[in-house]
Amino acid sequence: MKNRRKQKTTKGVISGIFKILRKLSPYLRKHRIPIALSFLALLFESGLQLLEPWPLKYVFDHILIPAHNNSPGTAGAFGMPTMVLLGLLTVGIVGIAGLSSMASYLSTYGISMVVVQILSEVRGKLFSHLQRLSLSFHQQFKSGDLITRVTTDMDKMRNVAISNALPLVTNLIFLLGMSIVMFWLNWELALLAMAIFPLFIILNAHLLIRIRSFSSQHRQSEGVLASTTGETMGAIKVIQALSLHDRQQSIFVEQNKKSLEEVIQSLRLSAALQRTVKVLMAIIVAVVLWRGSQVVQHQELTPGELLVFITYLKNAFQPIRKLSNQIRQITKAVASGERVIELLEYEPNVRDLPNSKKAHLFFGAVRFENVSFGYDPERTLLKNINFSVQPGQTLALVGPSGNGKSTLLSLILRLYDPQKGRILIDGQDIREYKLDSLRQQISIVLQESVLFAASVRENIACGKIGASDKEVEKAARLANAHEFIMKLPQGYDTVLGERGATLSGGQRQRIAIARAAIRKAPIVILDEPTTGLDSASEYSVNSALKQITKNQTTFMISHNLRATQDADLILYVESGTVREKGTHEELMRLGGCYATLYRLQNIVSEDKYRGDTYAFEN
């Protein structure tokens, strides 16, 4: 059972390599000409490596031995003076080395360029693919792990392909050619040299299986470490405020310790593998020298040919020593490659249907028909949602937090698709529109607006690709943002900190509103855009929101019922269902959950007002 498991793991390495090559085959075909030329240069290099010891054979057999035996000063069968032959052979040594170096340069440079270009294209495709994968995918995978796959794993594949895979192919071709020449010289000595290789393969395979296991575990541990680091850096404000340093440090230390143990195990096995190869090669050379000397004495082999034989074995020693490390590195790279391929093979849950078409310019009529949805197929979050909104109307979603309001609006953007029912815009199921053409006609302002580490101008222009400076400024004025932007150090060219950290909450929201305004979308989604703002900032933001939602179909989520009371339709959402539906006046007459919550908020507001007034007067 144990041997079967090991065999399966070895097959897993090979199948992993073929899986990666199949996935990269379109890129390989694209670069087939430089690959073919580089491979020819590699074959030429290997052939020249096989020729390197042969000048020594002729020097030994036709110059040194005759001179030692006081033979005439000619080169025997070559019929030329000894010194002329010696000169030609020494020039040949230099010539072979020079041509071999040139061929090595051409093959290494050619393959390296192809590898870099292919993996650069793959990384670009992977980044694009990740952006288009559904939110359900991103909720399943940690961002740190994804970052590791795009950066570290891709770098590992590139470095190993250039530093290990290419030399491995060169060495294997050389070893194959060397074996053929050795059998041609003397099959008995060749068999003797090869007899120990099965033992080498068995020991090598045993250690490599264990190395791959630890390498795979280490890659996963590194992904967890990256995720923990990213999570900690992203929440550094909360960690410092709550004094969670020791907690996060403890988690990191434990994960780092696990990663260290896996690296140590892998290095220990690698060192054992290299020492094993060294001992085995020494045994091979000693046995061949012992038997080869007897063969020379029986005149079945010349001393120069034995020298070539021993030189091949010594030259093979270094490639075989490197072989273990190269295979170990390639095994690690296969694990990295499989992680990259795994992401590329993920299909987005939300994507363009085969017969989808580009959306027309929306009028803004939106209808939900028996819509149900759940992140987990076995647990429904939204249940049988029905409502309709006419162009230019405002719909408000109110109710307790965590009951599906934001999820409901995310369905309009097709961040998720409903499990049952359908959503229509202008009478057409939104799944029949191409995704980009749908989302380009919807503007959104979130509770925590995400700004990029770019200039203010670039952040606003994100709302409309190719927007002019004039359009950016107009949108900023509409969002009541122009005045404070002009007070920034470089105005619209001021580069913001990560996620807009250099701005106040109200300023960030107004830039986000400007980004929504520049889009001039017929549908606007507002997801608690004023939560957490002070009174002055809230007033500025609300004033800006009124400007960008004028005559637009607007969906608004808010816990402040005073802000939603003018909506054309109000939905009170609780436990994933619409409990109450109507205008403010209709819901107040109904006297249900909405009316109770509205009266309670008024009482709280009046008490707060009296408290503020009392504090001011005293």
C-alpha positions as CSV (number, residue, x, y, z in Angstrom):
1,M,0.0,0.0,0.0
2,K,2.8,2.3,0.9
3,N,4.7,1.7,-2.3
4,R,1.5,2.3,-4.3
5,R,1.0,5.6,-2.6
6,K,4.6,6.6,-3.5
7,Q,4.2,5.5,-7.1
8,K,1.0,7.5,-7.3
9,T,2.9,10.6,-6.0
10,T,5.6,10.1,-8.5
11,K,3.0,9.9,-11.2
12,G,1.5,13.0,-9.7
13,V,4.7,15.0,-10.4
14,I,4.7,13.8,-14.0
15,S,1.0,14.4,-14.6
16,G,1.4,17.8,-13.0
17,I,4.2,18.6,-15.6
18,F,2.0,17.5,-18.5
19,K,-1.0,19.3,-17.1
20,I,1.0,22.6,-17.0
21,L,2.4,22.0,-20.5
22,R,-1.1,21.4,-21.8
23,K,-2.4,24.6,-20.3
24,L,0.6,26.5,-21.7
25,S,0.5,24.8,-25.1
26,P,-1.2,27.8,-26.9
27,Y,1.7,30.0,-25.7
28,L,4.3,27.4,-26.7
29,R,2.8,27.2,-30.2
30,K,3.0,30.9,-30.5
31,H,6.7,30.9,-29.8
32,R,7.5,27.6,-31.6
33,I,10.1,29.1,-34.0
34,P,12.5,30.5,-31.3
35,I,11.9,27.3,-29.2
36,A,12.9,25.2,-32.2
37,L,16.0,27.3,-32.9
38,S,17.0,27.2,-29.2
39,F,16.6,23.5,-29.0
40,L,18.8,23.0,-32.1
41,A,21.5,25.2,-30.4
42,L,21.1,23.0,-27.3
43,L,21.6,19.8,-29.3
44,F,24.7,21.3,-30.9
45,E,26.0,22.3,-27.5
46,S,25.5,18.7,-26.2
47,G,27.3,17.3,-29.2
48,L,30.3,19.6,-28.7
49,Q,30.4,18.5,-25.0
50,L,30.7,14.9,-26.1
51,L,33.7,15.9,-28.4
52,E,35.6,17.7,-25.6
53,P,37.7,14.7,-24.3
54,W,38.5,13.3,-27.7
55,P,41.5,15.6,-28.5
56,L,43.0,14.2,-25.2
57,K,42.5,10.7,-26.5
58,Y,44.6,11.4,-29.6
59,V,47.2,13.3,-27.7
60,F,47.5,10.3,-25.3
61,D,47.4,7.5,-27.9
62,H,49.4,9.1,-30.8
63,I,51.8,11.5,-29.1
64,L,52.5,10.8,-25.4
65,I,52.6,7.0,-25.4
66,P,54.7,6.7,-28.6
67,A,57.1,9.4,-27.2
68,H,57.3,7.5,-23.9
69,N,58.0,4.3,-25.8
70,N,60.7,6.0,-27.9
71,S,58.6,5.5,-31.1
72,P,59.2,7.6,-34.3
73,G,58.0,11.2,-34.0
74,T,55.0,10.9,-36.3
75,A,51.3,10.5,-35.5
76,G,51.0,7.0,-36.8
77,A,47.9,6.6,-39.0
78,F,47.5,10.4,-39.4
79,G,50.8,10.6,-41.2
80,M,51.7,14.1,-40.0
81,P,54.5,15.4,-37.7
82,T,53.8,15.1,-34.0
83,M,54.0,18.9,-33.4
84,V,51.6,19.7,-36.2
85,L,49.1,17.1,-34.8
86,L,49.6,18.5,-31.3
87,G,49.0,22.0,-32.5
88,L,45.8,21.0,-34.3
89,L,44.5,19.1,-31.3
90,T,45.2,22.0,-28.9
91,V,43.5,24.4,-31.3
92,G,40.6,21.9,-31.5
93,I,40.2,22.0,-27.7
94,V,39.9,25.8,-27.8
95,G,37.6,25.7,-30.8
96,I,35.3,23.1,-29.3
97,A,35.1,25.1,-26.1
98,G,34.3,28.3,-28.0
99,L,31.6,26.8,-30.2
100,S,30.1,25.1,-27.2
101,S,30.0,28.4,-25.3
102,M,28.3,30.1,-28.2
103,A,25.8,27.4,-28.6
104,S,25.1,27.5,-24.9
105,Y,24.6,31.2,-25.0
106,L,22.1,31.0,-27.9
107,S,20.1,28.1,-26.3
108,T,20.0,29.7,-22.9
109,Y,19.2,33.2,-24.1
110,G,16.5,31.9,-26.5
111,I,14.8,29.7,-24.1
112,S,15.0,32.3,-21.3
113,M,13.4,34.9,-23.5
114,V,10.6,32.6,-24.4
115,V,10.0,31.5,-20.8
116,V,9.9,35.1,-19.6
117,Q,7.5,36.2,-22.3
118,I,5.2,33.2,-21.9
119,L,5.0,33.5,-18.1
120,S,4.5,37.2,-18.3
121,E,1.5,36.6,-20.6
122,V,0.2,34.0,-18.3
123,R,0.5,36.3,-15.3
124,G,-1.4,39.0,-17.1
125,K,-4.1,36.5,-18.0
126,L,-4.2,35.3,-14.4
127,F,-4.6,38.8,-13.1
128,S,-7.4,39.5,-15.6
129,H,-9.0,36.2,-14.8
130,L,-9.0,36.9,-11.0
131,Q,-10.7,40.2,-11.5
132,R,-13.5,38.5,-13.4
133,L,-14.1,35.6,-11.0
134,S,-17.3,35.8,-9.0
135,L,-17.4,37.3,-5.5
136,S,-18.3,33.9,-4.2
137,F,-14.8,32.7,-5.3
138,H,-13.1,35.7,-3.6
139,Q,-15.0,35.0,-0.4
140,Q,-13.7,31.4,-0.5
141,F,-10.1,32.2,-1.1
142,K,-7.9,34.5,1.1
143,S,-6.4,37.5,-0.7
144,G,-2.9,36.7,0.7
145,D,-3.0,33.3,-1.0
146,L,-4.1,34.8,-4.3
147,I,-1.3,37.4,-4.1
148,T,1.2,34.6,-3.5
149,R,0.0,32.7,-6.6
150,V,0.2,35.8,-8.8
151,T,3.7,36.8,-7.6
152,T,5.7,34.2,-5.7
153,D,4.4,31.1,-7.6
154,M,4.9,32.8,-11.0
155,D,8.4,33.9,-10.1
156,K,9.2,30.3,-8.9
157,M,8.0,28.9,-12.2
158,R,10.1,31.4,-14.2
159,N,13.3,31.0,-12.1
160,V,13.1,27.2,-12.1
161,A,12.4,27.0,-15.8
162,I,15.5,29.1,-16.6
163,S,17.8,28.0,-13.8
164,N,16.9,24.3,-13.4
165,A,14.6,22.9,-16.2
166,L,16.9,24.1,-19.1
167,P,20.1,22.8,-17.5
168,L,18.3,19.6,-16.7
169,V,17.3,19.1,-20.4
170,T,20.9,19.9,-21.4
171,N,22.3,17.4,-18.9
172,L,19.9,14.7,-19.9
173,I,20.8,15.0,-23.6
174,F,24.5,15.0,-22.7
175,L,24.0,11.9,-20.5
176,L,22.1,10.1,-23.3
177,G,24.8,10.9,-25.9
178,M,27.5,10.0,-23.5
179,S,25.8,6.6,-22.8
180,I,25.6,5.9,-26.6
181,V,29.3,6.7,-27.1
182,M,30.3,4.6,-24.0
183,F,28.5,1.6,-25.4
184,W,30.2,2.1,-28.8
185,L,33.6,2.2,-27.1
186,N,33.1,-0.8,-24.9
187,W,29.7,-2.3,-24.1
188,E,31.1,-4.3,-21.1
189,L,32.4,-1.2,-19.3
190,A,29.2,0.7,-20.2
191,L,27.0,-2.0,-18.7
192,L,29.2,-2.0,-15.6
193,A,28.8,1.8,-15.3
194,M,25.0,1.6,-15.8
195,A,24.5,-1.3,-13.3
196,I,24.4,1.0,-10.3
197,F,21.9,3.4,-11.8
198,P,18.8,1.4,-10.8
199,L,19.9,1.8,-7.1
200,F,20.3,5.5,-7.8
201,I,16.8,5.8,-9.3
202,I,15.2,4.0,-6.4
203,L,16.9,6.1,-3.7
204,N,16.3,9.2,-5.7
205,A,12.6,8.5,-6.2
206,H,12.1,7.7,-2.5
207,L,13.7,11.0,-1.4
208,L,12.0,13.1,-4.1
209,I,8.5,11.9,-3.1
210,R,9.1,13.1,0.4
211,I,10.7,16.4,-0.8
212,R,7.6,17.1,-3.0
213,S,5.3,16.4,-0.1
214,F,7.1,18.9,2.2
215,S,7.4,21.4,-0.7
216,S,3.6,21.3,-1.3
217,Q,3.0,21.8,2.4
218,H,5.4,24.7,2.5
219,R,3.7,26.5,-0.4
220,Q,0.4,26.2,1.4
221,S,2.0,27.5,4.6
222,E,3.5,30.4,2.8
223,G,0.1,31.3,1.4
224,V,-1.3,31.3,4.9
225,L,1.5,33.5,6.1
226,A,1.0,36.0,3.3
227,S,-2.8,36.0,4.1
228,T,-2.1,36.6,7.8
229,T,0.3,39.4,7.0
230,G,-2.1,41.0,4.6
231,E,-5.0,40.8,7.0
232,T,-2.9,42.3,9.8
233,M,-1.6,45.2,7.7
234,G,-5.1,45.9,6.4
235,A,-6.5,46.0,9.9
236,I,-3.5,47.7,11.6
237,K,-5.7,50.5,13.0
238,V,-8.0,48.1,14.7
239,I,-5.1,46.0,16.0
240,Q,-3.4,48.9,17.5
241,A,-6.6,50.3,19.0
242,L,-7.5,47.0,20.6
243,S,-3.9,46.1,21.5
244,L,-4.1,42.9,19.5
245,H,-0.3,42.9,18.7
246,D,0.4,39.8,20.9
247,R,-2.5,37.9,19.5
248,Q,-1.5,38.5,15.9
249,Q,2.1,37.9,16.7
250,S,1.3,34.5,18.3
251,I,-0.7,33.4,15.3
252,F,2.1,34.5,12.9
253,V,4.8,32.8,15.0
254,E,2.9,29.5,15.0
255,Q,2.4,29.6,11.3
256,N,6.0,30.7,10.7
257,K,7.3,27.9,12.9
258,K,5.3,25.4,10.8
259,S,6.7,26.8,7.6
260,L,10.3,26.7,9.0
261,E,9.9,23.0,10.0
262,E,8.8,22.1,6.5
263,V,11.7,24.0,4.9
264,I,14.2,22.3,7.3
265,Q,12.8,18.8,6.4
266,S,13.0,19.6,2.7
267,L,16.6,20.9,3.0
268,R,17.6,17.8,5.1
269,L,16.3,15.4,2.4
270,S,17.9,17.4,-0.4
271,A,21.3,17.3,1.4
272,A,20.9,13.5,1.9
273,L,20.1,13.1,-1.8
274,Q,23.2,15.0,-2.9
275,R,25.5,13.0,-0.6
276,T,24.0,9.8,-1.9
277,V,24.7,10.8,-5.5
278,K,28.3,11.6,-4.7
279,V,29.0,8.3,-3.1
280,L,27.4,6.3,-5.9
281,M,29.4,8.2,-8.5
282,A,32.7,7.5,-6.7
283,I,31.8,3.7,-6.7
284,I,31.1,3.8,-10.4
285,V,34.4,5.5,-11.3
286,A,36.4,3.1,-9.1
287,V,34.8,0.0,-10.6
288,V,35.2,1.2,-14.2
289,L,38.8,2.2,-13.6
290,W,39.6,-1.3,-12.1
291,R,37.9,-3.2,-14.9
292,G,39.0,-0.8,-17.6
293,S,42.6,-1.2,-16.8
294,Q,42.2,-5.0,-17.4
295,V,40.5,-4.3,-20.7
296,V,43.4,-2.1,-21.8
297,Q,45.9,-4.7,-20.8
298,H,44.1,-7.2,-23.1
299,Q,44.3,-4.5,-25.9
300,E,40.5,-4.4,-26.3
301,L,40.6,-0.7,-25.5
302,T,43.4,1.9,-26.0
303,P,44.6,3.9,-23.0
304,G,43.2,7.1,-24.7
305,E,39.8,5.5,-25.0
306,L,39.8,4.5,-21.4
307,L,40.7,8.2,-20.6
308,V,37.7,9.3,-22.6
309,F,35.5,6.8,-20.8
310,I,36.7,8.0,-17.3
311,T,36.4,11.6,-18.4
312,Y,32.8,11.0,-19.4
313,L,32.1,9.5,-16.0
314,K,33.8,12.4,-14.2
315,N,31.9,14.9,-16.4
316,A,28.7,13.0,-15.7
317,F,29.3,13.3,-12.0
318,Q,28.6,17.1,-11.8
319,P,25.3,16.9,-13.9
320,I,24.1,14.0,-11.8
321,R,24.9,15.8,-8.6
322,K,23.0,18.8,-9.9
323,L,20.2,16.5,-11.1
324,S,18.9,15.9,-7.6
325,N,18.7,19.6,-6.8
326,Q,17.2,20.4,-10.3
327,I,14.5,17.8,-9.9
328,R,13.8,19.0,-6.4
329,Q,13.4,22.6,-7.6
330,I,11.3,21.4,-10.6
331,T,9.1,19.5,-8.1
332,K,8.6,22.7,-6.2
333,A,7.8,24.6,-9.4
334,V,5.3,21.9,-10.4
335,A,3.5,22.5,-7.1
336,S,3.5,26.3,-7.9
337,G,2.4,25.7,-11.5
338,E,-0.5,23.5,-10.3
339,R,-1.6,26.3,-8.0
340,V,-1.6,28.8,-10.9
341,I,-3.4,26.4,-13.2
342,E,-6.0,25.7,-10.6
343,L,-6.9,29.4,-10.6
344,L,-7.0,29.6,-14.4
345,E,-9.3,26.6,-14.5
346,Y,-11.9,28.2,-12.2
347,E,-15.0,29.3,-14.2
348,P,-16.8,32.4,-12.9
349,N,-20.2,31.6,-11.5
350,V,-21.4,34.9,-13.0
351,R,-20.3,35.3,-16.7
352,D,-21.7,36.3,-20.1
353,L,-24.1,33.7,-21.5
354,P,-23.4,32.4,-25.0
355,N,-26.2,34.4,-26.6
356,S,-25.9,37.6,-24.4
357,K,-25.9,40.9,-26.1
358,K,-24.7,44.4,-25.4
359,A,-27.2,46.3,-23.3
360,H,-29.1,49.2,-24.9
361,L,-29.1,52.6,-23.1
362,F,-31.3,51.9,-20.1
363,F,-34.5,53.8,-19.3
364,G,-34.2,52.5,-15.7
365,A,-37.3,50.4,-15.1
366,V,-36.3,47.5,-12.7
367,R,-38.3,44.6,-11.6
368,F,-37.7,41.6,-9.3
369,E,-39.8,38.5,-10.0
370,N,-39.8,35.8,-7.3
371,V,-36.1,36.2,-6.7
372,S,-34.4,33.9,-4.2
373,F,-30.7,33.7,-3.4
374,G,-28.3,32.2,-0.9
375,Y,-24.4,32.2,-0.7
376,D,-24.8,28.5,0.4
377,P,-27.2,26.6,-1.8
378,E,-28.7,24.9,1.3
379,R,-29.4,28.2,3.1
380,T,-31.5,30.8,1.4
381,L,-30.8,34.4,2.3
382,L,-33.3,36.2,0.1
383,K,-36.7,34.6,-0.3
384,N,-39.2,35.3,-3.1
385,I,-38.5,39.0,-3.5
386,N,-41.0,40.9,-5.8
387,F,-41.1,44.6,-6.5
388,S,-40.8,47.0,-9.5
389,V,-39.4,50.5,-9.9
390,Q,-40.2,52.9,-12.7
391,P,-37.6,55.1,-14.5
392,G,-36.5,58.0,-12.3
393,Q,-38.1,56.6,-9.1
394,T,-36.3,56.1,-5.8
395,L,-36.6,52.8,-3.9
396,A,-35.4,52.6,-0.2
397,L,-34.4,49.5,1.6
398,V,-34.7,49.6,5.3
399,G,-34.6,47.1,8.2
400,P,-32.2,45.4,10.6
401,S,-28.6,44.9,9.6
402,G,-27.5,41.6,8.1
403,N,-30.8,40.7,6.6
404,G,-29.9,40.8,2.9
405,K,-30.4,44.4,1.8
406,S,-26.9,44.9,0.4
407,T,-27.0,41.4,-1.2
408,L,-30.3,42.3,-2.8
409,L,-28.7,45.3,-4.6
410,S,-25.6,43.3,-5.5
411,L,-27.9,41.1,-7.6
412,I,-28.8,44.1,-9.8
413,L,-25.0,44.5,-10.6
414,R,-24.9,40.7,-11.2
415,L,-22.2,40.3,-8.6
416,Y,-24.2,37.2,-7.9
417,D,-27.0,35.5,-9.9
418,P,-30.3,34.6,-8.2
419,Q,-30.9,30.9,-7.6
420,K,-34.6,31.3,-8.5
421,G,-36.5,34.0,-10.2
422,R,-35.2,36.8,-12.4
423,I,-34.3,40.5,-12.4
424,L,-35.4,42.6,-15.4
425,I,-34.2,46.0,-16.5
426,D,-36.5,47.6,-19.1
427,G,-38.3,44.3,-19.4
428,Q,-35.2,42.2,-20.2
429,D,-33.6,39.6,-18.0
430,I,-30.2,41.1,-17.0
431,R,-28.5,37.7,-17.6
432,E,-29.2,38.3,-21.3
433,Y,-27.0,41.5,-21.2
434,K,-23.2,41.4,-21.5
435,L,-21.8,42.0,-18.0
436,D,-19.7,45.0,-18.8
437,S,-22.4,46.8,-20.7
438,L,-24.8,46.2,-17.7
439,R,-22.4,47.4,-15.0
440,Q,-21.3,50.4,-17.0
441,Q,-24.9,51.8,-16.7
442,I,-25.0,51.5,-12.9
443,S,-23.3,53.9,-10.5
444,I,-22.6,52.9,-6.9
445,V,-21.7,54.7,-3.7
446,L,-20.8,52.5,-0.8
447,Q,-20.7,53.0,2.9
448,E,-16.9,52.7,2.8
449,S,-15.9,53.9,-0.6
450,V,-12.7,52.4,-2.0
451,L,-10.2,54.9,-3.4
452,F,-7.0,53.9,-5.2
453,A,-3.4,55.0,-4.4
454,A,-3.5,57.3,-7.4
455,S,-4.3,61.0,-8.1
456,V,-7.6,62.5,-7.3
457,R,-8.2,63.0,-11.0
458,E,-7.5,59.3,-11.8
459,N,-9.8,58.2,-8.9
460,I,-12.7,60.3,-10.3
461,A,-12.0,59.3,-13.9
462,C,-12.3,55.6,-12.9
463,G,-16.1,56.1,-13.3
464,K,-15.8,56.7,-17.0
465,I,-12.9,55.4,-19.1
466,G,-11.4,58.2,-21.2
467,A,-13.0,61.0,-19.2
468,S,-11.5,64.5,-19.9
469,D,-10.2,66.8,-17.3
470,K,-13.2,69.1,-17.9
471,E,-15.6,66.2,-17.2
472,V,-13.6,65.3,-14.0
473,E,-13.9,68.8,-12.7
474,K,-17.6,69.1,-13.6
475,A,-18.3,65.8,-11.7
476,A,-16.3,67.1,-8.7
477,R,-18.3,70.3,-8.6
478,L,-21.5,68.3,-8.7
479,A,-20.3,66.2,-5.8
480,N,-19.3,69.4,-3.7
481,A,-15.7,68.2,-3.9
482,H,-14.0,70.8,-6.1
483,E,-13.4,73.3,-3.3
484,F,-11.5,70.9,-0.9
485,I,-9.7,69.3,-3.9
486,M,-8.2,72.6,-4.9
487,K,-6.9,73.0,-1.3
488,L,-4.9,69.8,-1.6
489,P,-1.1,70.2,-2.2
490,Q,-1.3,69.4,-6.0
491,G,-5.0,69.9,-6.5
492,Y,-6.5,67.2,-8.8
493,D,-3.0,65.8,-9.3
494,T,-2.5,65.0,-5.6
495,V,-1.8,61.3,-5.1
496,L,-3.9,59.8,-2.4
497,G,-2.7,57.3,0.2
498,E,-3.8,53.7,0.0
499,R,-7.6,53.4,0.1
500,G,-7.7,57.3,0.4
501,A,-6.3,57.2,3.9
502,T,-5.0,60.8,3.6
503,L,-8.6,62.2,3.3
504,S,-11.4,62.5,5.8
505,G,-14.5,60.2,5.6
506,G,-16.6,63.0,4.1
507,Q,-14.0,63.9,1.5
508,R,-13.6,60.2,0.5
509,Q,-17.3,59.9,0.0
510,R,-17.5,63.1,-2.1
511,I,-14.8,61.8,-4.4
512,A,-16.7,58.5,-4.6
513,I,-19.8,60.5,-5.5
514,A,-17.9,62.4,-8.2
515,R,-16.8,59.0,-9.6
516,A,-20.4,58.0,-9.7
517,A,-21.5,61.3,-11.1
518,I,-19.1,61.3,-14.1
519,R,-20.6,58.0,-15.2
520,K,-24.1,59.6,-15.8
521,A,-25.6,56.2,-15.3
522,P,-29.4,55.8,-15.5
523,I,-29.4,53.6,-12.3
524,V,-27.7,54.6,-9.0
525,I,-27.1,52.4,-6.0
526,L,-26.5,54.1,-2.6
527,D,-25.5,51.7,0.1
528,E,-25.5,53.7,3.4
529,P,-23.2,56.4,2.0
530,T,-23.5,58.7,5.0
531,T,-23.0,56.2,7.8
532,G,-20.3,57.3,10.2
533,L,-20.1,60.9,9.0
534,D,-20.4,64.0,11.1
535,S,-23.3,66.4,10.6
536,A,-21.5,68.8,8.3
537,S,-20.0,66.0,6.2
538,E,-23.4,64.2,6.0
539,Y,-25.1,67.5,4.8
540,S,-22.4,67.9,2.1
541,V,-22.7,64.3,1.0
542,N,-26.5,64.3,1.0
543,S,-26.5,67.5,-1.0
544,A,-24.2,65.9,-3.6
545,L,-26.3,62.7,-3.7
546,K,-29.4,64.7,-4.6
547,Q,-27.6,66.2,-7.5
548,I,-26.4,62.8,-9.0
549,T,-29.7,61.0,-8.4
550,K,-31.9,63.7,-10.0
551,N,-34.1,61.9,-12.6
552,Q,-32.2,58.7,-12.1
553,T,-33.6,55.3,-10.9
554,T,-32.2,55.2,-7.4
555,F,-31.8,52.3,-4.9
556,M,-30.9,53.5,-1.4
557,I,-30.0,51.5,1.8
558,S,-30.2,53.6,5.0
559,H,-30.8,53.1,8.7
560,N,-31.9,56.7,8.9
561,L,-35.6,56.6,8.0
562,R,-35.8,60.4,7.8
563,A,-33.4,60.1,4.8
564,T,-35.7,57.6,3.1
565,Q,-39.1,58.9,3.8
566,D,-39.4,60.8,0.5
567,A,-38.7,57.6,-1.5
568,D,-41.3,56.5,-4.1
569,L,-41.2,53.0,-2.7
570,I,-39.9,51.7,0.7
571,L,-39.2,48.0,1.4
572,Y,-38.8,46.9,5.0
573,V,-36.6,43.8,4.7
574,E,-36.2,41.4,7.5
575,S,-34.9,37.8,7.5
576,G,-34.4,37.9,3.8
577,T,-38.1,38.7,3.0
578,V,-40.0,41.9,2.2
579,R,-42.2,42.3,5.3
580,E,-43.7,45.6,4.3
581,K,-43.8,47.6,1.1
582,G,-45.2,51.0,0.2
583,T,-44.7,54.8,0.5
584,H,-43.8,56.4,3.8
585,E,-47.4,57.5,4.4
586,E,-48.8,54.0,3.5
587,L,-46.4,52.3,5.9
588,M,-47.1,54.8,8.7
589,R,-50.8,54.1,8.3
590,L,-50.1,50.4,8.3
591,G,-48.6,50.8,11.8
592,G,-46.2,47.8,11.4
593,C,-42.5,47.4,11.9
594,Y,-41.6,50.4,9.8
595,A,-43.9,52.8,11.7
596,T,-42.6,51.5,15.0
597,L,-39.0,52.0,14.0
598,Y,-39.6,55.4,12.6
599,R,-41.3,56.7,15.8
600,L,-38.5,55.2,17.9
601,Q,-35.9,57.0,15.8
602,N,-37.8,60.3,16.2
603,I,-37.9,59.9,20.0
604,V,-34.1,59.2,20.0
605,S,-33.4,62.2,17.8
606,E,-35.5,64.5,19.9
607,D,-33.7,63.3,23.1
608,K,-30.4,63.8,21.5
609,Y,-31.4,67.3,20.3
610,R,-32.6,68.2,23.9
611,G,-29.3,66.9,25.3
612,D,-27.2,68.8,22.8
613,T,-29.2,72.0,23.5
614,Y,-28.8,71.6,27.3
615,A,-25.1,71.0,27.0
616,F,-24.7,74.1,24.8
617,E,-26.7,76.3,27.2
618,N,-24.7,75.1,30.2
